[in-house]
Amino acid sequence: MAYHITTFVNESGLNSVTANPEATRDTYFLSPGSKVNPQHPPLLNTGTFGSYSQAFPKANWIYTGVETYAFWDSGDSEIFAATQQDPNTVQVLYKASAGNLTLTINKDGSIAFTAA
């Protein structure tokens, strides 16, 4: 099973853009304070990456106005991410069975995933 983003929530006061380099239809502009339910929920690409530069050309990414995250499905019930600002640190953003998710851009520009 795979992860899909069924809702984007932008709680920040900044414009954001999210994209999938493997599917251009999965690109969305998120205005401040907006909530978007994409007609075609983006699939999180699966991969194994050790840095932001390895992940960015293949993983989903989001620019929150503060940080740029590359994030991906590990294939093992986890979502990993690396940021352009700290490119060699890979962090776990979500750990749970695959399914539909809400991606929230927090007020500070960080992101979080929750089950939809």
C-alpha positions, 0 to 999 in steps of 0.5 A, a space after each residue: 500500500 502507498 501514502 497519498 496526500 488527500 489534504 494540504 493545510 497551510 497554517 502559516 502566513 506564507 505562500 507555499 508550493 508542493 510538487 512531485 518531480 515524477 508527476 507534474 499534475 501533483 504540483 500545488 500552490 498553497 496560499 496562507 491559511 488555505 486548505 486544498 483537497 487535490 482532485 488527484 491525491 499525490 502519491 509519495 514517491 518511494 526511495 532510499 536517500 541519504 541527503 537532500 541532494 540525492 532526494 530532491 530530483 526524485 522525492 516529493 518536495 515542498 517549499 514552505 516559505 521558510 524551508 524546502 523539504 524533500 520527503 519520501 516513502 521509505 517503503 517500510 511504513 515511514 516517511 523520511 525528509 531532508 531539508 535544503 537548510 540541513 541537507 545531510 540530516 535525514 529525519 523521520 516525519 511520520 511512522 504508521 501504515 500507509 494510507 491517506 494523509 493530511 500534510 500540514 504546514 505549521 505556523 513556523 514553516 515546519 511540516 507534519 503528516 497525520 492520517 486523513 
